[in-house]
Amino acid sequence: MKILFFTISFLFLFNNTFGQSSDSKLNITPLTGDFYVYTTYNIYKGEKVPANGLYLVTKEGVLLLDTPWDSTQFQPLLDSIQSRHHQPVTMCISTHFHEDRTAGLEYYRKHGIRTYTTLQTDKLSQKTNKKRAEFLIEKDTIFNIGKYTFETYFPVMDMLQIISSFGLKNKKFFMELA
């Protein structure tokens, strides 16, 4: 009985110490295979609002789709990915110009991560004084990272379009991103 009590106590302590609470500023959820959804939070119009992003783990590094919009989560996301998967983020693509997609571009670029967005998104980012990517996608572009190949379509790019190019058309997958 004592062993059972100590085991349950340890699991409770472990979960509270290392688990992700609902008050967390960063949550990471496995999606399918090498794909993960990350959720960060920020205050918008007085309310705490979540923003989902996605990352793909490969042997050559991690592809990050969109950035956290809370600047306090730029480095914790990189640290969490490194700790969980033992791979650095090597590429980040922002799907549109809103701050919940672009806020971390400059930070990640300064940390040696290749950052991308479309020419159209860059123009809107510049016009609205948002962070900008280092590299611009000016035409339909095929990217290769690890064993994965995906395509972006110019001039419009969104996360679901990129995800579809991976061949992932699972309804649950799309609902998780919404």
N, C-alpha and C positions, 0 to 999 in steps of 0.2 A: 504494500500500500504506500509506504514511504517513497519507493522508487517511482511509482505512478505519480504521486504528488510532485516530486522534484522534476520529473520529466515534463509534466504539464506546466509547472511554474517556469521552467527553462524556456519552453516553447513560447509561452506568453511573453516573457521578458525579451526573447529574441525577436519576436514579431513586433513588439512595441519599440524596440531599439533600432531594428534594421528595416522594418516594413515601411510601406508608404501609407501614410495616414491621409484621411480626406482633407486635412488642413495643409497638406504638402503643397509646395509651390511647383513641384515637378513630379509627374507620374509617368512611368514607362510601362507599357503593356505589350506583351508579345502579340503579334497579329497572325502571321502565318510564315512558316519557314524562317527566312532571314530578315523579315520585315517586322518593324516595331512602330507603335504609335507612341509619341510622347505628348504630354499635355502640360502646358504651363498656364499660369493665370495672371491676370492683371485687372486693375480697376478701370471700368468703362462706364461713364455716366453714373458713378457712385456704386456700382455693383461689381462684385468679383465675377469675372467672365473667363471661361476656359478657351484656349486656342490649341487645336491639335496640329501636330506636325508628324512627320514620318521619317524613319531612317532605315537604311538597308545595310546590313553587315556583310562584308566580303573579306576574302583573305588579303586583298590589296588595300583595304581601308573601308571607311564607312561613308556612305552618301547620305547627306542630311537634306531633306526637303523642307524648306522654310526654317525660320529661326524662332526662338522664343521671343516674346515681346517684352518680357520683364528682364531688364538688364542684369538683375541679380541671378538670373538662371542661365546666362550664356556659358559660363565656366562650369557650373554644376552639371549641365547637360553633357559637355565634353568629358568631364571626369566620370560621370555615370556610365557613359558609353565605353570609355577606356577600361573602367573597372569590370564591367559586365562581360565585355567581348574581347578585351585585350587587343583592340584595334583603334587607331586614331581616326578621327573624322578627316577626310582628305578633300571632300568636295561638298559644296552647299549650293543648292539651287532654290531661289525664291520664286514662288509662283505668281505673286502679284505684289503691288506696291504698298499695301497696308502695313502698318507697323508690326502687326502680329505675324508678318512674313519676312520683313526686311530689317527689323531693329538690330539684329546681330551681325549683319553683313560686314560692317567695318571691323568689328571685334574679331570675327573669324578670319577675315583677310589678314589682319595684323598677326594672327597666330599661324599663318602659313597655309590656311585652308583656301583652296581655289573656290571663289564665289562667282555664281552665274545668275543672270536673269535676262529677260528679253529686252530688246531695244525699247519696246513700248513701255514696259514696266520701269525701265531706267528713266525714261522721259517723265513719267508720272512721279517717280521718286524724286527726281531733281526738282520738278515743279512744286511738289508739296514738302520739300526739304526733309525727305526721308533718307535713310542710309542707302548706299548704292553698291552694286556688285563690281568686282574687278573685271569680269569678262561678260561680254554681251552676246546673246544669242540673236543673230540677225537673219537666220534662215532655218528651215527644218534641219535639225541636228541630231545625229546619232551619237550617244555616249556609250562607252564601255567601261565597266568597273567590275573587276573580278570576273566571275562567270556570267555576269548580267549585261545585257544590252538593252537600252531603252531609247526612245525617241521623243524629242520635243518638237512641237509644230509651231511655226512662226506664222503670224505675229501673236496669236493667242496661246497662252500656256496656262493650264491649271493643274492642280494636283491629280484630279481624277483622270485627266488625259495622260499624264505621265504614268500613273499607276496602270492604266489600261495597256500601255505599251509594254509593260512587263508581262502581260498575259494574265493578270489577276483580275478576274471579273466576278469574284465572289460577292454576293449581296451583303453578307456580314461584313466583309472587308470595307466596302464603301460606307456602310452604316457606322462603323467604328470611327471613320474619319470625319463624319458630319458633326 
